[in-house]
C-alpha cells in the first residue's frame, strides 16, 4: 500500500506544479483514490489513526467542514463547488503525507523531487527569458518589461505566482540538507554549496526580472533571517537581529514621508488597499462569519464600495482567508501559524534544526509574500506547498527529543489527539 500511495502522491505533485486545462479534475480523481486507500487501510488496521491525525490535519479538516457548511449562505455556488473541490484534494493529500512522511526513504526522495521541480521551473523561466530577448542588444529595461507583460512563465498565468514559487524554492534549497546524517566528502559538500549559490542567485534574478517587488523584498529579508539563524552565539545573534530591526525602524522614521508618497503614487498599492477595505465591508455584512468559500470575487464584483480598477480578486492571502472563512476560523488559523513559527524558531536556535530553519524562514517570508499574488486559493500547487511546510513541521514535532529546557507550545494537543485516535480505533477498526 505504501508504494501505491507514494506513486499517487508523486502524480498529484506533478499535476499540481505542471498544470493543464483538465489537471484539476484528474487531481480530484487521484485524491478520491487516495482517500479510499486510506480509509481501507484504517479499517483494516494497517494504518493507525494517530499516523494521520495531528494539529495541522485537524485544522484543515475543520476548514473543509466549515467551507462545506457555508453552502447555506453563499451566493455563487459554482465558485463554492470549485473551492471545496480544491480543499478536498488538499486535505486528502495532507492526511496521505502524514502517513508517508515518517518513512526515511520517502522523506529523502520527496526533498529531491521538490528540488527537481523548482529547478525545472527555474530553467523554463530562463528559456522564456531567452525567447523574449530577441537579440543580445536589447535594452535591459525593455527586456524586463517585455518579460513581465508576456505573462512570464509557461505554467503560470501571473508573474507573481511564479515569483512566489521561486521564493519557496529559494528557501527550500537554502535549508536543504540532502546528506544529513551521512559522511560526505569535501567534493560533495563543495558541489552542494555551489549548486545552492547558483540556484539562489538564479531565483533572485528571476524574481527581479518579473518585477515582483514585494516578493523580492521578502526574499532578501528571508535570506538575512536564515543567516542570522546560522549564528551559533546567542548574544551575537540577538545583537545582529536588534541592529537590523533598529536600522529598519530608523529608515521608516527618517523616510516616512518619502515612503508614503511613493506608496500613494503607486496605483497598485491604492487598489490593493481598497480591495482590503471592500473585503472588510463584506466581512462585516456576513456578521464576521465570512462570505463563504470561493465567494470573495462575487462580492467584489457586485458590492464595490471603493475603487479597485476592475479587480475582483483580493490580492491578499491573509485578508482572503479572513473574508471567506470569517473571524473565528481566522483566529485559530493565525494562532496555529504563531505556534509553528515560535516552535520552529526555538528548534533553529537551540537544536540547529534544518527543518526548524526552513519552516521559520518560510513563515516569516510569507507574512509579506502572502500580500502579493492576486489569489492563491484556487491553485493546488500552493496548497501542496502549504501541506509540505506544516506536515513536515508536525512530523518533526512528533519526532524531536528535547534536552534540558524546552518550549511547550503543544498545549496538550498531541495527548488529546492520541486519545481520540485510540477511541476511533476501538470503535471502527475491525
Secondary structure, 3 states (H helix, E strand, C coil): CHHHHHHHHHHHHHHHHCCCCCHHHHHHHHHHHHHHHHHHHHHHCCCCHHHCCCHHHHHHHHHHHHHHHHHHCCCCHHHHHHHHHHHHHHHHHHHHHHHHHCCHHHHHHHHHHHHHHHHHHHHHHHHHHHHHHCCCCCCHHHHHHHHHHCCCCCCCCCHHHHHHHHHHHHHHHHHCCCCCCCCCCHHHHHHHHHHHHHHHHHHHHHHHHCCCHHHHHHHHHHHHHHHHHCCCCHHHHHHHHHHHHHHHHHHHHHCHHHHHHHHHCCHHHHHHHHHHHHHHHHHHHCCCCCCCCCCHHHHHHHCCCCCCCCCCCCCCHHHHHHHHHHHHHHHHHHHHHHHHHHHHHHHHHHHCCHHHHHHHHHHHHHHHHCCCCCCCCCCHHHHHHHHHHHHHHHHHHHHCCCCCCCCCCCCCHHHHHHHHHHHHHHHHCC
